[in-house]
Amino acid sequence: MQGIRGVLGLHQPINYRNEILAGFTVAMTMIPESLSFAILAGLSPLTGLYAAFLMGLVTSILGGRPGMVSGGAGATVVVLIALASTHGVQYLFAAVILGGVLQLLVGVFKLGKFVRLIPQPVMYGFLNGLAVIIFMAQVAQFKTVENGVAVWMHGIPLYWMGGLTVLTIIIVLLWPKVTKVVPASLVAILMVFALVFLFQIDTKKVIDIASVSGSLPSFHIPMVPFTIETLQIIFPYALVMAGVGLIESLLTLNMVDEITNTKGRSNKEAVAQGVANITNGFFGGMGGCAMVAQTLVNIGAGARTRLSAFIGAITIMLVILVGAPFIEQIPMAALVGVMMMVAIQTFQWVSFRVINKFPKSDIFVGILVAGITVVLHNLALAVLVGVVISALVFAWENAKRIRARKYIDEAGVKHYEIMGPLFFGSTATFSEKFDVLSDPIEVIIDFRESKVVDMSGIDALHKLTEKYQQQGKTLRLRHLSEDCRRLLKNAEGVIDVNIIDDPTYKVMV
C-alpha cells in the first residue's frame, strides 16, 4: 500500500471518500466527451476511450499538478482531423508519438514557463474559436448516411434528434439547481438514455457510429513507412498538436494553482504529457492533454491528490472491458447536447462584457485568433500569430516611449538623459533625438533611466558614435546597467564607444 501511495505521490493526508467519488464522477463525464471527440475526428470511439484511459493513467502518476485531469481532449484532436482523413489513423498515431516526444523535450529543457507569454486577448480568441469548432462539429451530427452519402436529417429522425438534444441541454442547465453532487452532464445522458429505452425511440446511437467493445490496449508500432517523406507529413501536425496540448495543459495547471493556492510544476507536467502521448501512439489512443471541464469537476468534488485521476482512468478501462453494451446504446443526441454545453461553457462570454475596456489592438488580436482557429482549425498557428502580433504591438508602443532630456552643463558638455528602452523598435526615434552638427565638442548620453536591450540598440550607438567622430566630436556613455555593459562587452568587435568610468555603477572603461 505504501508503494502505491508513493507512486501516486500521496504523501499528505488524504480524504479517500472525496478522491474516490471524484474519480468516478470524472470518469463518467469524460466518457461521453472522449466518445464525441473521437467520432468528431472520424475515429473509432474506442480510440477516444483508450486516450482517456492512457492520458489519465500516465499523468496521474507522472504529472506535475495533483488534482488535474487529462484525457482525449478536443483541442488536440481537432488538430489531427485533417491528417486522419487524408492519410489514415496509422499516421495519426505516428503524429501523436512525435508530438509526445516534442512535449517531452519541452519539459526536459525546462521550457514550460514560456506559456506565461500568452496574452489574455490571445487566450480569449483561442477559447472562443475552439468553442465554435466544437459547436459546429455537433451540428454535423445531424447528418445521416443514405446510399453511402451523408445528408441532413429530415422528418421524424430530425425531430427526435433535435428534441432530445434540446432536452439534454435543458437538463444540464437545470440539474445544478437540484444538486451538484452528481454531474449534470451524467444525469442528462442517463435520463435521455432511459427515455429512449423505455419508449423505444428510433434515434441515432453510438452503435450506429462504431462499437466501443474492446479489450486492454495492446502495443503496436504505427504501420507507416519510416521515411523522410513520412516525417515531412506528420511533423507539422505533431508540432501543432504538441503546442496546443501544452498550452491547454499548462494553462489548466495555472488555473488549479490559483484555485488551490498551491504550486504545480509546469516542466514535470510537460514531461508527463509527452510520455502519455507517446504511450497513446503505441497503444492505439488518439492522444490528448489536460481537460479543463473535468479538472474543474474533480477539484469541485474535493479532490486534491493524484488518486482521483488514477481511479477515473481505471474506471474508464473497466467500462471498455465490461460496459460496452450499455455505452453503445447511448443516444447521440445526448452526447451532442452535452458537447454543445461544453462549447457554450468554453466560450468566453466575459470577453464581450470587457471588450469596450480593451485597447483596439487587443480586440483585433482576439478576433484574429478566433478567426484563424475557426477557419483553419489550426489552434497552435492561431496562438502563435496572436502572440507575435501582441509582441509587435508591445514593441511599437514601447518604441514611442523613448525620450531624451537635454541640457548643457557649466563645462560646456551637452547631456542627453535617455528614458525608455533602446531596442530594435526604438532605434529610429532614438537617433532623431541628437543634433550632431550643432552639439558641442563633447557629448554624454546618460542611461540611468534606460537600457540597451539588443543588437539593434548597439548598432544604433555605433552609428551615432561614427557621426560624432566624423565631426571631430567625442561621445561618451554613462550609467549603464550590468546587463547593458555585458551586452556591449560582447559586441566589442563591432562597436567602439567611450564609456565613462563611473564608480557607482562600476562601468567598464
C-alpha positions in Angstrom: 0.0 0.0 0.0 2.8 2.4 0.9 4.4 1.6 -2.5 1.2 2.6 -4.4 0.9 5.7 -2.3 4.5 6.6 -3.2 3.9 6.1 -6.9 0.8 8.3 -6.8 2.5 10.9 -4.6 0.0 10.5 -1.8 2.4 11.6 1.0 -0.1 14.1 2.5 -3.2 13.2 4.5 -5.9 12.1 2.0 -9.7 12.1 2.1 -10.4 8.7 0.4 -14.1 9.3 0.1 -13.7 12.6 -1.8 -11.0 11.2 -4.0 -12.8 8.0 -5.0 -16.2 9.7 -5.6 -14.4 12.4 -7.6 -12.6 9.8 -9.7 -15.9 8.0 -10.6 -17.5 11.4 -11.4 -14.6 12.4 -13.6 -14.8 9.1 -15.5 -18.5 9.4 -16.2 -18.1 12.9 -17.5 -15.1 12.1 -19.6 -16.6 9.1 -21.4 -19.2 11.0 -23.4 -16.7 13.7 -24.2 -14.0 11.3 -25.3 -16.5 9.4 -27.5 -17.7 12.6 -29.1 -14.2 13.9 -29.8 -13.2 10.5 -31.4 -16.3 10.5 -33.6 -15.7 14.1 -34.5 -12.3 13.1 -35.8 -13.7 10.2 -37.8 -12.1 7.7 -35.4 -13.4 4.7 -33.6 -15.0 5.7 -30.3 -12.7 3.1 -28.7 -9.7 5.2 -29.8 -11.2 8.1 -27.7 -11.7 5.9 -24.7 -8.2 4.5 -24.9 -6.9 8.0 -24.9 -8.9 8.9 -21.9 -7.6 5.9 -20.0 -4.0 6.2 -21.1 -3.7 10.0 -20.6 -5.4 9.8 -17.2 -3.3 6.9 -16.0 0.1 8.2 -17.0 -0.4 11.9 -16.0 -2.0 10.8 -12.6 1.4 9.1 -11.8 3.9 11.4 -13.5 2.1 14.7 -13.7 3.2 17.9 -12.0 -0.2 19.0 -10.8 -2.2 16.8 -8.4 -5.9 17.2 -8.9 -5.5 17.9 -12.7 -7.3 15.6 -15.1 -6.0 14.7 -18.6 -7.8 12.8 -21.4 -8.6 12.7 -25.1 -9.3 16.4 -25.5 -10.8 18.1 -28.4 -8.1 20.8 -28.5 -5.6 18.3 -29.7 -7.9 16.0 -31.7 -9.2 18.9 -33.9 -5.6 19.5 -35.0 -5.3 15.9 -36.2 -8.6 15.6 -38.1 -7.2 16.6 -41.5 -4.2 14.1 -41.1 -6.6 11.2 -40.2 -8.9 11.9 -43.1 -6.1 12.2 -45.7 -3.6 9.6 -44.6 -5.4 7.3 -42.2 -5.3 6.5 -38.5 -1.8 5.0 -38.5 -0.4 8.3 -39.5 -2.4 9.9 -36.7 -0.8 7.5 -34.2 2.7 8.3 -35.6 2.0 12.1 -35.2 0.8 11.6 -31.6 4.1 9.8 -30.8 6.2 12.5 -32.4 4.1 15.2 -30.6 4.7 13.4 -27.3 8.4 13.4 -28.0 8.3 17.2 -28.6 6.4 17.8 -25.4 8.9 15.6 -23.5 11.7 17.7 -24.8 10.0 20.9 -23.7 9.8 19.5 -20.2 13.4 18.2 -20.2 14.8 21.5 -21.3 12.5 23.4 -18.8 10.6 25.5 -21.4 7.2 25.2 -19.8 7.5 28.7 -18.3 7.0 30.3 -21.7 3.3 29.6 -21.5 3.2 32.8 -19.4 4.0 34.8 -22.6 0.5 34.2 -23.9 -1.5 37.4 -23.6 -5.1 37.4 -22.3 -6.7 38.5 -25.7 -5.0 35.6 -27.4 -6.5 33.2 -24.8 -9.9 34.7 -25.3 -9.6 34.3 -29.1 -8.3 30.7 -28.7 -11.0 29.5 -26.4 -13.8 31.3 -28.4 -12.5 29.8 -31.7 -12.3 26.3 -30.1 -15.8 26.7 -28.7 -17.2 27.5 -32.2 -15.3 24.5 -33.7 -16.8 22.1 -31.1 -20.3 23.5 -31.5 -20.2 23.3 -35.3 -18.9 19.7 -35.1 -22.0 18.8 -33.1 -24.3 20.3 -35.7 -22.6 17.9 -38.2 -24.1 15.0 -36.2 -27.5 16.0 -37.6 -26.4 14.2 -40.8 -27.2 10.6 -41.7 -25.9 8.3 -44.4 -28.2 7.5 -47.2 -27.0 5.4 -50.1 -23.4 6.0 -49.0 -23.8 9.8 -49.0 -24.0 12.0 -45.9 -27.2 14.1 -46.0 -29.0 16.2 -43.4 -31.7 14.5 -41.4 -35.3 15.3 -42.1 -38.7 14.4 -40.9 -39.2 12.3 -37.8 -35.5 11.4 -37.2 -34.7 15.1 -37.3 -37.5 15.9 -34.8 -36.3 13.2 -32.4 -32.7 14.2 -32.7 -33.4 17.9 -32.2 -35.9 17.3 -29.4 -33.6 15.0 -27.4 -30.7 17.4 -27.9 -32.7 20.3 -26.5 -33.9 18.1 -23.6 -30.3 17.2 -22.8 -29.3 20.9 -22.8 -32.2 21.8 -20.5 -31.3 19.1 -18.0 -27.6 20.2 -18.0 -28.8 23.7 -17.3 -31.4 22.9 -14.6 -29.9 20.0 -12.7 -27.3 22.0 -10.8 -30.2 23.8 -9.2 -31.4 20.5 -7.8 -28.0 19.2 -6.6 -24.3 19.4 -7.5 -23.4 16.1 -6.0 -23.9 14.3 -9.4 -22.6 16.0 -12.5 -25.4 17.5 -14.7 -23.9 16.0 -17.9 -24.0 12.5 -16.5 -27.6 12.9 -15.3 -28.7 14.3 -18.7 -27.1 11.3 -20.5 -28.8 8.8 -18.2 -32.2 10.5 -18.4 -32.2 10.7 -22.2 -30.9 7.2 -22.4 -33.8 6.0 -20.1 -36.3 7.9 -22.1 -35.2 6.4 -25.4 -35.0 2.9 -23.9 -38.4 3.0 -22.2 -40.3 4.4 -25.2 -38.2 2.5 -27.8 -37.5 5.8 -29.7 -35.8 5.2 -33.0 -32.9 7.6 -33.0 -29.2 7.7 -33.8 -27.0 5.9 -31.2 -23.3 5.3 -30.6 -23.6 1.8 -32.0 -24.6 3.5 -35.3 -21.2 5.1 -35.4 -19.0 2.2 -34.2 -18.6 -0.4 -31.5 -16.9 0.5 -28.2 -16.5 -3.0 -27.0 -12.8 -3.8 -26.6 -10.0 -5.3 -24.5 -6.9 -3.8 -22.9 -5.0 -1.7 -25.4 -2.1 -3.6 -26.9 1.3 -2.4 -28.0 1.8 -1.8 -31.7 4.1 0.3 -33.8 2.2 2.6 -36.2 2.2 1.0 -39.7 3.7 3.9 -41.6 6.8 3.9 -43.8 9.9 5.0 -41.8 11.0 7.6 -44.4 11.8 11.3 -44.6 8.5 11.8 -46.6 6.5 10.3 -43.6 8.3 12.7 -41.2 7.5 15.6 -43.5 3.8 14.7 -43.5 3.4 14.2 -39.7 5.8 16.7 -38.3 3.7 19.9 -38.9 0.7 18.1 -37.3 2.8 16.8 -34.4 4.3 20.2 -33.7 0.9 21.9 -33.7 -0.6 19.1 -31.5 2.3 19.3 -29.0 2.0 23.1 -28.8 -1.8 23.1 -28.4 -1.6 20.3 -25.8 1.0 22.0 -23.7 -0.7 25.4 -23.9 -4.0 23.9 -22.7 -2.3 21.7 -20.1 -0.1 24.4 -18.6 -2.9 27.0 -18.5 -5.1 24.4 -16.7 -2.2 23.9 -14.3 -2.1 27.6 -13.6 -5.9 27.6 -13.1 -5.6 24.8 -10.4 -2.7 26.7 -8.8 -5.0 29.7 -8.3 -7.9 27.7 -7.1 -6.0 25.6 -4.5 -3.4 28.2 -3.6 -0.6 25.7 -4.3 2.1 25.5 -6.9 2.3 22.9 -9.7 5.4 22.0 -11.6 5.0 23.0 -15.3 8.1 21.2 -16.6 7.2 18.0 -14.9 3.7 18.3 -16.3 5.2 18.8 -19.8 7.2 15.6 -19.4 4.1 13.7 -18.2 2.0 14.9 -21.2 4.8 13.9 -23.5 5.1 10.4 -22.0 1.3 10.0 -22.0 1.0 10.9 -25.7 3.9 8.6 -26.7 2.1 5.8 -24.8 -1.1 6.7 -26.7 0.5 6.4 -30.1 1.9 3.0 -29.3 -1.3 1.7 -27.7 -3.9 2.9 -30.0 -5.1 6.1 -28.3 -5.8 9.4 -30.2 -3.7 11.5 -27.8 -4.8 14.4 -25.7 -4.0 16.9 -23.0 -5.4 18.3 -19.8 -9.2 18.8 -19.7 -10.4 22.0 -18.2 -14.0 20.9 -17.5 -13.1 17.6 -16.0 -10.4 19.2 -13.9 -13.0 21.7 -12.5 -15.4 18.8 -11.8 -12.5 17.0 -10.0 -11.5 20.0 -7.9 -15.1 20.9 -7.2 -15.7 17.3 -5.8 -13.0 17.9 -3.3 -10.1 16.0 -4.9 -6.6 17.3 -4.1 -4.3 14.4 -4.9 -3.4 12.1 -7.8 -5.7 9.3 -6.6 -8.9 10.7 -8.1 -7.4 10.9 -11.7 -6.0 7.4 -11.2 -9.3 6.0 -10.2 -11.0 7.8 -13.1 -8.7 6.2 -15.6 -9.2 2.7 -14.2 -13.0 3.2 -14.2 -12.8 4.1 -18.0 -10.9 0.9 -18.7 -13.5 -1.1 -16.8 -16.2 0.5 -19.0 -14.3 -0.6 -22.1 -13.9 -4.2 -20.8 -17.4 -4.8 -19.4 -19.6 -1.8 -20.1 -19.7 -1.7 -23.9 -23.3 -3.0 -24.3 -24.6 0.0 -22.2 -22.3 2.6 -23.8 -23.2 1.6 -27.4 -26.9 2.3 -26.7 -26.3 5.9 -25.6 -28.3 8.2 -27.9 -26.1 10.5 -30.0 -28.5 13.4 -29.2 -27.4 13.1 -25.5 -23.7 13.4 -26.4 -24.4 16.2 -28.9 -26.3 18.1 -26.2 -23.5 17.6 -23.6 -20.9 18.8 -26.1 -22.9 21.8 -27.1 -23.0 22.8 -23.5 -19.2 22.2 -23.3 -18.9 24.6 -26.2 -21.1 27.2 -24.7 -19.2 27.0 -21.4 -15.9 27.1 -23.1 -16.8 30.3 -25.0 -15.5 33.3 -23.0 -18.7 35.4 -22.8 -16.9 37.8 -20.5 -14.9 38.9 -23.5 -18.0 40.7 -24.7 -18.5 42.5 -21.4 -15.0 43.8 -21.3 -14.4 44.4 -25.0 -15.0 48.2 -24.7 -12.3 48.3 -22.0 -9.7 46.6 -24.2 -7.3 48.6 -26.4 -8.2 48.3 -30.1 -5.1 46.2 -30.8 -6.2 43.6 -28.2 -9.6 43.4 -29.7 -8.1 42.9 -33.1 -5.8 40.1 -31.8 -8.7 38.3 -30.1 -10.9 38.4 -33.2 -8.0 37.3 -35.4 -7.0 34.4 -33.2 -10.6 33.2 -33.1 -11.0 33.6 -36.9 -7.8 31.6 -37.6 -8.9 28.9 -35.2 -12.4 28.5 -36.8 -11.3 28.8 -40.5 -8.0 26.8 -40.4 -8.7 24.6 -37.4 -5.1 25.3 -36.5 -5.1 26.2 -32.8 -1.3 26.5 -32.4 -1.0 28.7 -35.5 -3.7 30.9 -34.2 -2.0 31.3 -30.8 1.4 31.8 -32.5 0.0 34.6 -34.7 -1.7 36.2 -31.7 1.5 36.2 -29.6 3.6 37.6 -32.5 1.1 40.4 -33.2 0.8 41.2 -29.5 4.6 41.3 -29.2 4.9 43.7 -32.2 2.2 45.9 -30.7 4.0 46.0 -27.4 7.3 46.8 -29.2 5.6 49.6 -31.1 4.1 51.1 -28.0 7.5 51.0 -26.2 9.3 52.4 -29.2 7.1 55.5 -28.9 8.0 56.0 -25.2 11.7 56.7 -25.6 12.5 60.2 -24.6 15.6 62.4 -24.2 16.1 65.2 -21.6 18.8 67.6 -22.9 21.0 70.2 -21.1 24.5 71.8 -21.3 26.5 71.9 -18.0 28.8 74.7 -16.8 31.8 73.0 -18.6 30.0 73.2 -21.9 29.3 69.4 -22.1 25.9 68.5 -23.6 24.0 65.8 -21.7 21.3 63.5 -23.2 19.4 61.8 -20.4 17.6 58.9 -22.1 14.3 57.5 -20.8 12.8 54.3 -22.2 14.4 51.1 -23.6 16.8 51.2 -26.6 15.8 48.2 -28.8 15.0 47.4 -32.4 11.7 49.3 -32.3 13.0 52.5 -30.8 16.4 53.0 -32.6 14.9 55.3 -35.3 13.3 57.6 -32.7 16.5 57.4 -30.5 18.7 58.6 -33.4 16.4 61.5 -34.2 16.9 62.9 -30.7 20.5 64.0 -31.4 21.7 67.1 -33.2 25.2 66.0 -34.3 26.1 69.2 -36.2 25.1 71.7 -33.6 26.2 69.8 -30.5 29.4 70.9 -28.6 32.7 69.1 -28.8 31.8 66.7 -26.0 28.5 64.9 -25.6 27.4 62.5 -22.8 24.5 60.1 -23.1 23.1 59.1 -19.7 21.4 55.7 -19.5 20.3 56.0 -15.8 16.6 55.6 -16.8 17.2 53.5 -19.9 18.9 50.3 -21.1 20.4 48.9 -24.2 18.3 45.8 -25.0 19.5 44.2 -28.2 22.0 44.2 -31.1 19.9 46.9 -32.9 20.4 49.2 -29.9 24.2 48.5 -30.1 24.2 49.2 -33.8 22.4 52.5 -33.2 25.0 53.6 -30.7 27.8 52.5 -33.1 26.3 54.6 -36.0 25.8 57.6 -33.7 29.4 57.4 -32.5 30.7 57.4 -36.1 28.7 60.5 -36.9 30.2 62.4 -33.9 33.7 61.1 -34.8 33.3 62.4 -38.3 32.6 65.8 -36.9 35.6 65.6 -34.6 33.5 65.3 -31.5 33.6 62.9 -28.6 30.6 60.8 -27.5 30.6 59.1 -24.1 28.1 56.8 -22.3 27.4 56.7 -18.6 25.2 54.9 -16.1 25.0 51.7 -18.0 23.4 48.8 -16.1 25.3 45.5 -15.6 23.4 43.7 -18.4 24.0 46.6 -20.8 27.7 46.6 -20.1 27.8 42.8 -20.7 26.0 43.3 -24.0 28.4 46.0 -25.1 31.4 43.9 -24.0 30.2 41.0 -26.2 29.9 43.4 -29.1 33.4 45.0 -28.8 34.3 43.7 -32.2 31.6 45.7 -34.0 31.3 48.8 -31.8 33.7 51.3 -30.4 32.3 53.7 -27.8 33.7 55.7 -24.9 32.2 54.6 -21.7 32.7 56.9 -18.6 34.2 55.1 -15.6 31.5 55.5 -13.1 32.4 54.0 -9.6 28.8 54.0 -8.6 27.8 51.7 -11.5 31.2 50.0 -11.9 31.1 50.7 -15.6 33.9 49.3 -17.7 36.3 51.7 -19.3 
